[in-house]
Amino acid sequence: MATLFFGIISCLIAKSKNYNKFVMFKQLFNKCGLLSRTHCQQNLSHRLILVSQQLVDYRNQRDYSSGGSTMEKFDLPKRLQGSAPSVWNEYIALAMEYKPLNLGQGFPDDAAPEYVTNALADIAKDSNPLLHQYTRGFGHMRLVQAIGKLYSKLLKRELNPLNEIIITSGAYEALYSSIMGHVDTGDEVIIIEPFFDCYEPMVKMAGGISRFIPLKPVSSTKLFIMKLIHPAFLQTKTEGTISSADWVLDEEELKKMFNNKTKMIILNTPHNPIGKVFNRKELELIADLCKKWNVLCLSDEVYEWMVFDGNEHIRICTLPDMWQRTITIGSAGKTFSVTGWKTGWAYGPANLIRNLQMVHQNSVYTCPTPLQEAVARGFELEMTRLDSPECFFHSLPRELQGKRDYMAKFLTEAGMKPTVPEGGYFMLADWTQLEKKIDINSEQDKYRDYKFTKWMTKNMGLQGIPPSAFYNEQHKNLGENFVRYCFIKKQGNLEKASQLLEKLKNN
């Protein structure tokens, strides 16, 4: 009761924006011991943290204003207005508070390959002092040479490591530099939904206009009928085993997206969060439209090695006449399971990469030398066994395929309907059959997948990510019935997740 009273008073104070009153009021309640945190109070406690943060934000805004009144002068600039903390910030805070089994964030919880981490340890003790100083701004020479050698082999064309490759602060910065370096005010950018959530705000910061087209699960029979009759007959697939290959674009809708204002299309294959590996026919359609309308393709291929069931990852830049209009992005974090190293790259023709260089040199400038050196040594080792089963690029997907199959099995047994991915390390699952098992209305969020994932985090100790975060506002309803789980986790943790869902099912 005391906690409820505190919450009501806090909200009233928040409305009045009197920070000092809030602090005095909270200190009084703490002194009286009225704010003990029991399990039933945690949900309200989480909300009070948000109230407190709002008041702190107000105080900071007030302190920097003139004459004690809020001034718009220091508000977010127009290119950032409408921005809010990302789903990652919100769910990391949630995980810190409730300490669930975290299958939400996309990082491995097992050790990275020893030769990669040992390389970094060796560099730390190396007698060469230059390994700890600034390196070449557009990429450490040893690393761009290693990447150039690898992709020259894969692409069957010789890459110039000096002007056709750039090393970035993670694939995130490669995306940012690509978008900021090529998108101008009023340019349209086609984004395929669901999309990694930074795509849209980056386009907005560049002054561009995002145009969205969703992937939808369609059965092969309905897809055939749709093509014969009319695209309006497209219906979502809900029965039987659903593969990420069942999620397709409406070809006619895609064709209508392109026009003279279209500057770029962002492609993600293998796809996050669906796990779709775009096939040759799908890529040829995108390529033909890019060529017809003179559009740049930004191809996010960070999961390039994680492909299952004999599927082939086709790099769109290898299709006829696509090299000159494609920027391809990769990630050491995904390739070597070291996401915390934040080392990525982009490659493409020199005239396109130059634009990234201009953004990079005036923001990040250069990336950490020891990390680049260690990644380079990792690539050099793998190049010696690239055609061998022992190559990490081949052994990792074999391991992940078993984990994928195990997750699909226990999600199905729990009553969910998973989409079995062809690539990547995420899995979408329709959770709606479990709705009768949970008190979804105890969460106050706008979207149902947020309610489900938060309830599961707080009450079952299992965290997933709400996929509606990967859709624009008009299409968020398409993601509400799903949850995203990550399966690049220890087998023991996947087994714990299975047990938690079994407990929910039997409740």
Buried (B, 14 or more C-beta within 10 A) or exposed (E): EEBEEBBEBBEEBBEEBBBEBBBEBBEEBEEEEEBEEEEEBBBBBBBBEEBBEBBEEBBEBBEEBEEEEBEEEEEEEEEEEEEEEEBBEBBBBBBEBBEBBBBBBBBBBEEBBEBBBEBBEBBEEEEEEEBBEEBBBBBBBBBBBBBBBBBBBEBEEEBBBBBBBBBBBBBBBBBBBBBBBBBEEEBBBBBBBBBBBBBBBBBBBBBBBBBBBBBBBBBEEBBEBBEEEEEEEBBBBEEEEBBBBBBBBBBEEBBEBBEEEBBBBBBBBBBBBBBBBBBEEBBBBBBBBBBEBEBBBBBBBBBBBBBBBEBEBBBBBBBEEBBEBBBBBBBBBBBBBBBEBBBBBBBBBEEBBBBBBEBBBEEBEBBBBBBBBBBBBBBBBBEEEEEEEEBBBBBBBEBBBEBBEBBBEBBBEBBBBBBBBBBBBBBBBBBBEBBEBBEBEEBEBEBBBBBBBBBBBBBBBBBBBBBBBBBBEEBBEBBBBBBBBBBBBEEEBBEBBBEBBEEBBEE
